[in-house]
């Protein structure tokens, strides 16, 4: 960027100890240079042949540049006269521009309180903005707008997000061209124009455009009608614009068709423009037939650059010449209907015009990208919100299960305690019986007791194997249930989106119906009946409320109204039908989504039911095992009791086994209840953790979306783009004031100032009888005062476009510029245009005037050309001197 002017860059190769081994100079792409005086222009040396030149040709103090580089010369106000065409520094600038360098001449702005110029940001700080990289501009803007940012943390967050977006844009190869803020300097020199079958010109007309000075183009009508109107003056003057861009100057009515440029008696309209672009000759020929498409050819340096289509060739013309309809109507071709465009432009339109002077494409793309990311973040927030609601519902169900499992666990723990108490009492009772027991049948009882113990062990083993079978059977059901729940969540999100689409479609349908109602009312159609196949024009015009069918109205006018009515009604019908179809389709999709969601919910409920049934079945199996264990333990207890009656030792053994068995049974039940509780608690904690993560992500995304929305707003025309335009607006005002002072004899002031938000304040001041300036609204200016401001504004804009290196044209066309000007204003206008011609800014200035104004200023022109209309077609009578030179 310009902030890196004169810097030498190298690729430094280091060894493992971080010591420099080699320095390789880097010179890639465009370089920038800043000069502070005109004398430094003499030290510029342009390198040829891939930056290689002989050592003798480059002095020690030379500044080496190459084609495509940018030079910015900034001189203090008043130290250099840009109107002095013989100044040596001007020849240096022109020579550099011809060699393909961009040279900008800037005047360091100063504040002039005596003349009442606007008090704006200092020139040094605003000039620096153009020299900064996009990242530095973003930092400078946030610093300037710090009062509107709540906290320092918010400022840091905005800075980080903005830099992230800028980095993404700069990393995109398709956006690489946005970093090249300024195009090459283009000097457009137009030498000749040839028209055939164009507008009122049936025959071939050749018109010289080079070094003619101030030329009056007037008309003479030998046919019936006005003296000079309709002869073709404007068509001839604007034919160059049509050849270069394919469009004419702005007109009040928008009914001009492409084929309207073709002469009524000709099959083909053809315009050829010749000239030079930076001393390279070029030729553009555009043609158009009345029945089919046109043709466009283009050559530079006798090299044909014509492509397969007019559109592609037009793109080549604009790229090589640096022209388009917007820039040409601001620097060369001022139609009578567009002379006041800049002064009358809305704030947004004027900013769009100023974007030609200040590169805003990168910031416009950054605005689009930030707003796109904001919408995507909003969509993600909505998705997370749906997931959070679903997860909260799952947690509520888990909480209920966890409460029931906790109650079961406590119940089983109480059973274990009660079983231990019962066992102690039973041991006491058995001990009492042992005292009375005999020693008979010990072996038989012992054998039976062993069998019972064996049965109990087998039941325990069966219990363990059954537990494993239960886990292997229930695990797939649980996984399938979890997958179905996730599918249900996805369908819920889709249903929400489809419901939003349906609401949007219904709104579009209501809008289409409202439009149809308004059109019915406009064309007086009965709303209670369908629209008839054959439409009749109403008796009164829906716009002006005047009768349509009068004697003065032509059939063509009635047909136009009929066609307009039919077009509006058919378009409204088509839009209504499309909206109705879209609404029905959205409703069908939403209904299908609801059905699909209901089906999935039924699947989930079915899986839950299957899981519960399987769990219940396994619980029944465990209950059977427990009943068998109880039965065997009762038998064991009985045998033990009997054995205890026989022998004390056997009774003690049996009692111990029975006690262990009883406790094990209760412990198994308690362990199962504990396991169930622990599993549910772990699942509940996992769900809570996931919910917190989702809520944290939701909060983060909401914050991110707010930041992106804020960055998008600050990237927009109301933010950093306005920040960049401030210096250009001040420069434009200063230049416009120079022209306005000349046109008004220093009796008018025109102020331009960027206000907060999206407004450009335009003020006018008029010098009173006491010599002081008094501010007045623009709407109160007289016609002449307004025209002076418009002319000054337009000429200042033209000069600033050339100064910024965009385009400098040798030709200036002004169509009826003297409208509303008095004798003094017309005289000052002539002096001003002559000064532009004398200082070399222009080669030819063509002024189109009516007879009265032309006769008054006839002697002030270097040449007078006349467009004569006779016999239904026009021809050109050149000034005698121009005719002789052109024929030579």
N, C-alpha and C positions, 0 to 999 in steps of 0.2 A: 504494500500500500504506500501512499505518499508519506506516511509517517516513517517509513523505512528508506527515505530518499538518501542516495549516495552511499548506502551501506554495501560493503563487499561481503559476500557470503562464501563459506568454504565448507567442504567435507573434510573433517579432521579424523585421521586414522590414528588410533592409540594402540600401544602394546599392552601386555598384561599388567605392567606397572603404571599404567595410565600416563605414559610419556608419549609425546607427539612423535609419530614416525613420518607422517606425510600430510600436507595440506593441498587439497585439490580445489581450485576455484570453481564456483558454481555460478552460472549465469543462465537461468531458465525463465522463459516468459518475459513479460513486460517489466521494465524498470522505471523508476520515478526519480526526477531530479527537481530541486528547488533552487531558483535564482532570486537574488534580492536586488539586483541592479541590471540595467540594460547592457552594461559593459561586459558582464559575464557571458552574454551571448556570443561574444567574439572568441571565447575559449572553447566553444562547443565543436567537437570533431565527430562527424558521422562516419562510423565504421562501415565498410563495404565488404562483400565477399565473405559472409559468415564470420563477421567480427574480426577479420584479419586485415591488417594494413601495415605498411612499411613503418619501421621505427622512426625513420626520419620525418614522416608525415605527422607524427604525434609528438607534441611538445610535452615538457614535464608538467606544465600547469593546465593541460587540456582536459576537458571533460568529455570522455568517450561515450557516445550514444549509438544506438542502432535503430533501424526502422521499427516503428511500433512503440518506441519508448514515449514517455510523457514528461513534458517540461512545464513547470509552473513558474511564471515570472511574476513576482509580487513587488510592486513599487509603491512608495508613499504617495498619498493623495497630492496631486498638483505638481509632481516632479516630472511627469511625462505627459506629453500631449498625444493622444491617440488619433487626433485629426490631422496631425502633421504627416502627410504621406511621404515626404522626402527624408524623414528621419532615418538614419542608418540602421537603427535597431529594428525598424519595420521590415527592411529588406532581409535582415537576418531571420526574422520570424517567418516571413513568407518562404524563404529558401528552405528552412527546416521543415515547414509544413509540406512543401512539394516533395520532400524526400521521405514522406510517410511518417513523420513524427507528429504527435499531438502537442501543440503549444498553447497554453492558456495564459492570458495576460490578466492579472488581477490588480485592482487598486485597493490598497489597505484602507478600509473604511474609517472615516473619522466622524465624530459627532459635531454637527453644526447647529448649536442652540439658537444662533441669531436668525437662521432661516426656518427654524421650527421643524427640522427633520426628526423622525421618530427616535425615541430613546430605547435602544434595543440592547441585546447582549453584545459585549465588546467584540470588535472585529477579530482580535487575536484568538479568542476562545472559539468563536464560530468558524473561523477559517480552519482551525485545528480539527474540527469535526470531519471535514472532507478528507483529512489526512489519516484518520484513524481507521483501524481495521473494524469489521462489524462487532467483534467482541468488545473492543475498547469503546466503540460508540454506545453499546448497550450499557456498559459500566457508567459512562458519562451521563447517559440519560437517567439511569436509576439514581445517581447522585443528585442530579438536578431535580428529580421528582421525589426526593426523600421526604418532603413534607406530606405527600399523599400516601406514604407507606406507614402503617401503624407501628411496627416494631422493627428492630434491627434484624431479628430472626426472619421476619417476612421478607426483608430486603435481600438477605443472603439466599433465601429459598428462591425468590424470583430471579436473582442473578444466576443461580446454578441451573434452574430449569431453562432459562433463556439461552445460556451458553450451550447447554445440551442440545437444544433445537438448532442453534446456529452451527454447531459442530456437525450435526447430522446432515444439514443442508450442504455444507462445504465438503462433506465426504461423499456426496452424491455426484457422480460424474455428469449426470444430466443437468445439474445446477452449477457446474463449474464456470459457465460463462457469466453467471451473475457476479462473480468476483471481479470481472473486468468492468469497472464502473464507467469508463469513458471509451467511446469509439475513436477511431482515427480521425484526425482533423480532415475535413472534406471541404475543398474549394470547388464549388459548382459554377462553371462558366458556361452559359448558354449562348450559342452563336447564331443559330438560325432555326426557323420554324417553317414547316410546309404542311398545308392542309388541303384536302380534296374531298368533296362530298360531305363536309363536316358542317352541320348546322345550316346556316343560310348560304354557305359557300359551295356552289356546285362545281365550279372549275378549280383548277389548282392555284393556290395562293402561296407565294414564298414571302416570308417575313424575316428581315434581319433583326437580330437581338443583341449584337455585340457592339460596344463602344458607341452608343448613339446618344448618350447623355440623357437629358430630360425631354421626353417625347410625349406630345399630345396625340391621343387617339380619339377622333371624333367621328360622328356619323352623319350621313346625308341621305335622306329618303326621297327619291324621285317618284316613287309610287304614291298612291293616295294614302293618307294617314299622317301620323306625327312626322315632324321634320327629321328627327334623328333616332327616335326610339325604334327598336326592333330591327336595326340595320345589321347587327352582328358584331358590334364592338366588343362586348364582353365575351362572346363566343370565341372570337379570334384571340383575345388576350389570355383567356383561360384554356385554350387548346393545348398549350404546353403542359399545364397541370393535368389535363386528361390523358395526354400521351404518357406522362411519367407515372401516374397513379391509377388511371382508369376511372377517375371521378372528377366532378367539377366543383366549383365553389358552392358554399351552402346557399340554398334558396329557401324562402318562407314555406312554400308548398313542398310536400314530400311525394308528389305524384310523378316525378321524373323517372322515365324508364330508360334502360340501357340503350335501347334501339332508337331513342328520341334524338340522338346526336346525328343520325343519318339524314342527309338532305332528302327532301321529298322526291326529287327527280333523280336521285342517285341510288345505286344498289349497294354502294360501299362508302363508308366514312373512313378516311385514312389521315393520320397525323404523324409527321416525322419531326423529331427534335434532334438537333446535333449540338455538341458542345464538348467541354473538357471537364474531367474530374481529376483534380490535382495534376493538371497538364497532360493527362492521358485522354486522347480523343474517344468519344463514344457516340453512338447513334441508337435512338429508340424509335421504333415504328409501331404504332398501334392502329389496328383497323377493326371495324365492326360492320356487320351487315344487318339489314332490317329483319331478316328471316331466320338467321342462325347465329351461332357464337362468333366471337371475334378472333383476332390473331395478334400476337405480340412478338416482335423480334428485338434483339439487343446485342450490341457488339461493343467491345472496348479494345482500343489499339488494333482495330481491324480483326479481332478474334471474335468469332460468333459464339455468344454465350446463351443462345436461345435453347430452351428445353422443350420437352414434349407437350407441355400444357402451359396455358396462359398463366395459371396460378403459380406454377413453379418458376416460370420466367419472371413474373412480377416479384417473387421473393429474391431472385438474383439481382434484379434492378435495385430493389431497396437495399440489399446488402452491399452492392458495389458503389452505388451513388449516395447511400445514406439518406434516402428520401422516402417519404410516405405522405399521404394526404394531410395528416395532422401537422407534420413539421413544415411542409411546403406552404400551407395556408397561414403559417405563423411567421415565415421568413421571406416569402416572395410573392404570394398571390393573395391579395386582400380584396375579396368581392364586396360589392356594395351592401350586401345583406349580412356579411360577416365582419364588417369593420368594427362593430361594437361588441363582438363576442366576448373578448377577454374582460372588458369592464363590466359587462352584464352577466358574466358567468356566475353560477352558484359556487359556493365554497368548495364543494366536492369536485365540480367541473374545473375550477381554477387550479385546485391541487393536482388534478389529472394532467392539466397542461404543464404545470411546474415540474411534474415528474420527468419531463423531457430534459430538464436541466439538472435535476438531482436524481441519482440512481436509486430507485425505491423497489426494484424488482425483488431483490433478496429479502427485504422486509415484508413485502406482500406475500412472498412464498412462506416466510417464517410465520406470518399471521395465519395463513391457511393451514400450515402443519400444526401449529399450536391448537387451533380450534378443532382440527381433526382429532388430535390426541385427546383433547378435552371431551369430545363426544364419545370416543372409545372408552375413556376412563369412566364416564357416566354410565355407559352400558355395562361395564364390569361391576360397578357399584350396585346396579340393579340386580345383576346375576348373584352377587354375593348376598344381597339382602334376601333373595328367595332361598338360597341355601341356608342362611342363618335361621329363617323361620322354620324350615324343614328340620334342621338339627335341633332346635328348641322343642319341637313336637316330639322328636325321638327321645330327648332327655326327660321330658315329662312322663312318657310311658315307662322309661327305665327307672325313674324315681319311684313310681308306684310298685314296680316289681321288686325294687330294692327294699322297700318298706315291708312287703310281704315276706321276703326272704329273711330279713332281720328278725321278724316275729317268729318264723319257723325255727331259726337258729336258737333263739332264746328258749323256745319251747323244748327243743331237744336237749339243751344244756340243763334245763331243770329236770328233765327225765333222767339224765345221768346221775345227778345228785340224789334224786329220789331212789334210784336203783341201788346206789351204794348204801343208803340208809336201810333199805329193805334187806340187803345182803347181810348186813351186820346183825339185824334182828334174827334172820334165818340161821346164821351161824350159832347164835346163842341157843336157839331152840334145838339145833342138831346136837350140840354139845350135851344138852340135857338128856336127849334120847340115847346118846352113846353110853352114857353111864349105865343104861339098862340093857344094852345090846348083848346078844350072845355071839358065839363064834361059828355058828352054823352057816352052810351054803356060801362060804366066802368065795370059793373059786367060781361058782356059777354066777353069782352077782358081779364078780369082777369081770367075767367074760362079757356079760351083758353091758356092763358099764363101758368096757373097751369098745364094744360095737357102737354104742351110742356116741362115744367120743369120736370114733372114726366117721360116723355119719355127719357129725357137726363139722369136722374138718373138711369133709367133702362139700358140705353146703357152703362153707367159707370160700373154698376154692371156686365153687360155682358162682358165688357172689362176685368175686374178683373178675372172673372171666366175663360175667354178664356186664359188669361195669365197663370193661374194655369194649365189648360189643356195642354198648349204648353210645359210648363216645364216637366210635367209628361210624355208627349209623346216623347220629344227630349232627355230626360236623358238616357233611355235605348239605344237609337241610339248612343249617345256619348260614353257610356260605351262599347258597342259592337265595335265601331270604335277604341277605345283605345286598347281593347284586340286584335283586328286584327293587329294593328300596332306593338304590342309587338310580336305577332306570326311572323310577317314579319321580325322583327329584329332577332329572333331566327333562322329563315330559312336562313337569310343572313349569319349568322355566320357558320351554317352548310355548306352552299354552298362554303364559303371560305375554310373550312377544306377539303371538297371533292375535290375542285380544286387543293389544295396542294397535296393531295394523288394522283390525276391524273398526276400531273407533276412528282412526285416521281416515279410513275409506268412507265412513259415514259422514264425517265432517266435510270431505270433498264432495260427497253427494249433495249435502245440504247447500254447500256453496254453489254447485252447479244449478240446483233448483232455484236458489235465490237469483242467480244470474238470469235464468230463463224467465223468471217472474218480472225482473226489471226490463228485459228486452220486450216481453209482452206489453208491459206498461208503456215502454218507449214507443213502440209501433202500434199502440192502441189495439192490441189483439185480445179477444175475449178469453179470459183465463178459465172459463167454465167449459170451453170446448177445445178439442185438439187443434193443432195448427193446421190450417188448410193447405192442400197441395199447391194451390195457386194463390200466391200472396198479392195483395193489392196495396198500393202505396196509400198511406193515410192522407187525409185532406190537409193536415197541418204538419209542418216540419217539426220533428221531435226535439230539435236543438234550439231553433230561433222562434218556434211557435207561429211562423208565418204560413199563409196558405201556399200549398205547393202547386196546385193546378190553377195558375193565372195565365193571362194572355201573354205575359212577358216570359214565362218559363218555356224553355225549349223541351222538345221530346227527349233530347239527350240528357238534360238535367233530370227529368222524371225517371229515365232509365237508370241513371247513376244512383238515384235514391232507391229505386226498386232493387238494383243489384246490391247496394249496401245493406238494405233490409234483409234480403234473402241470405246474404253472406253471414250476417250477424246471427240470424235465426238458425241457419243450418249449423254454423259453428257451435252455437249454444246447445243445439240438439245433440250434436256429436259428443260434445263434452259431457252432457248429462247422461247420454247412453253409456259412454266409457266409465263415468263415475259410478253409475248404477251397476254396471257389469263388475267393476272392481270391488264395489261394496258387497255384492252377492258372493263373489269369489272369496273375499276375506271372511265373510260370515260362514261360508261352507267350510273353509279351512279351520276356522275357530271351532265350529261344531264338531268337525272330525277330531280336532285335538281334544275336545272335552270327552268325546266318546273313547278315544284312545287312552286318555288319562283315567277314565272310569274303568276301562278294561284292565289297565295296569294296576289300579288300586284293588280291583277284584283279585288279580293274580297275587298281589302282596297279601291280601287277606287270606286267600287260599293257602299260600305257603305258610303263613302264621298258624292257620288252623291245622295244617299237616304237621307242623313242628310241634304244636301243642298236643295233637293226638298221639304222635310218636313218643313224646315225652311221657304222656299219660300211660301209654302202653308199657313203656319201660318201668315206670313207677309201679304199675300193677305186678310186673314180673318180680320187682324187688320186694313188693309186699308179700307175694307168694313165698319167696325165699325166706323172708323174715318170719312168716307164719310157720314154715317148716322148721326154721331154727328154734322158734319158741316151743314148737311141739317136741323137738328132739331134746331141747334143754329141760323141758318139763320132765321128759322121760329120764334124762340124765339125773335130774334132781331127785326123782323118785327112787331110782336105783341107788343113787348115792345115799339117799336117806335110809333105804333098806340095808345097804352095805354098812352104813354107819351103825346100824343096829347090831351088826355082826361083829365088826371089828373097829376099833377106834381109829387105827391107822388108815384103813381103807376109807372110813368116813371122812377123815380129815382131807385125804387126797381128793375124794370126790367133791367135797365142799369147796375146796380150792378151785378145782376145775370148773365147777358150776359158777362160782363167783366170777372167775375170769370170763367165762362164756357170757354171763349176764352183762357184765361191764362192757365186754367187747361189742355186744349187740347194740347197747345204747350208745357206745362211742362211735360205732359205724354210722348210726343214724345222725349223731351230732356232727361227725366229720362230713357226711354228705351235705347236711344243711350248711355247714361252714363253707364248704367248697362252692356251693351254689351262691352263697352270699358274696364270697370273695370274687367270683367270676363276674357277677352283676356289678359289684362295686368297681372292679377294674374297668369294665365296659363303660360304666357311668363316668368315671374319671377321664377315660380316653375321650369320650364324647364331649365332656366339659372342656378338655384341653383343645380339642378341635374347634369347638364353638368359640373359645377365646381367641384362637388363631384367626378364625374367620372374621370375628368382630374387630380384631386388630388390623387385619388386612383391609376390612371395610373402612375403618377410620383413616388408614393410610391412603387408600384410594380416593376417599372424599377430599382429603387434604390435597392430594396430587391433582385431582380434577379442578379444585378451586385455584390452585397455582397455575395450571395450564390455561384456565379461563382468564385469569388475571394477566398472564404473559401474552395471550392472544390479543387482549384488549390493548395492552401497552405496545405491542408490535404494530397495531393497526394505524390507520390514518389519524386517529386521535392521540397517538402516543409518540413513539420514536420517529415516525415519518414527519410529523409536524416539527419535532425537535430538529430534524435535519433541514427542513425547509426554511428555517428562520433566517439564516444568512442569505439565502437566495432571494427571499422576499425583500430583505433590506436593500440588497444590491439592485434588484429590479426597481424598487421605488426610487432610489437615487438616480438611476439612469432615466427613468420616466420623467423625473422632475426636471432634468436637464432639457429634455425635448419640450416639456410643457412650458417651462420658462421661456423658451424660444418662441413657441407658438402663441403664448398669451402675453408676451412682453413682461414677463415676471409678475403677472397679476393673479395667477392661480397656483394652488398647491394640491398635490394628490398624495395622500398618505396610505400606506399599506402596512398592516401589522397582523401577525399571527396571535390570536387570542387562545386562551385555554379552551380545550375541547377541539372542535372541528371547524372553527370559524376563522375567516380572514377578514379583518376589519378594513374597510375601504372608506376613507374620509376625504372630503374636499374642503379647501379653504380659499376664500376670495379676498383680495386686498381691498380694503375700504378707502374712503376718501382721506382718512387720516394716515394712510400708509400701513396700518396694521392689518394682519390677516385674521379673518373671522371664519370659523368652521361652519360649514353648511352641509345638510344632507345631500347626497348625490342626486336624489330625486328632485331637488329644487333647482338644479342647474339648468340653464337655458340650453337650447339645442346646440348653439355654437360652443358653449363652455363644455358641454358633454362631448362633442366631437373632438375638441382639442385634447381632452383627457384620453379619449379612445385612441386617437392617433399617437399621442405620446406613449401610452401604455403598449401599443402594438409595436412601435419602432424600438422601444426599450427592450421588449421581449425578443425582437429580431436580433438586436445587437448582443444580448446576453447569450442567445443560442450560438451565435458565431464565436463569442468569447470563450464559451465553455468547450469549444472544439467540436460541436455537433455538425453544423453546416453553415457555410457562408455562400450566399448566392450572388452572382453578378447581376441578376435581373430582379427588379421590383415592379410589381403590377398593382396599381391602386385604382379601383373602380369607384368613381364618384366620391372621392375623399373630401370634396369641398362642401358637401351638403351641410346646410345650417351655418356655414362660416360666413362672416361679413368680409368686407374688402380687406381690412387689416389682417384677418385670419388667413385669407387666401394668399395674401402677399407673404406673410410669415411662413406659410406652408411651402411656397415655392422656394424661399430662401433656405429652408431647412433641407428640402430634397436636394437642392444644388450643393449644399455643404456635404451631404452624404456622397454625392457624385465626385466632388472635388477632392475629398480625402481618400478616394480609392476604395471605399467600402462597396460601391456599386459601379457597374459599367453602363447600365441602361435602366432608366426608370420610366415606365409607361403609365401615363395618367389618363384615365378615361373620363371625359367631361361632356356635359350637355353644351348646347350652342352658346348660351348666355355667359356661362362661366368661362368657356373656351375663348370667346372673343375678348373678354376682359384681360386674360392672361396670355394672349396669343404670342406676344413678343418675348415672353419669359422662357419659351421653349426652344430647345435646340432643333427640333424638327416637329412637323405636324403631318400625321398620317390620317387619311380619311377612308372610312368604309362607306362605300356608295351602294345603295340598294336601288336597283332598277330592273324592271321586267321580271319581278318575282325572285331575283337572286342577287347576291351581294358580290362586290369585288373590292379590291384594295388599291387605293391610290397612295403610293409612298411619297414621302417628302422628296423633293428633287435631288438633294444632296445624297440622301440615303439610297435612293433608287439608282443613282449613278455608281456609288461605291459598291452596292450589292451586285449590280450587273457586271462590274469589273471583276 
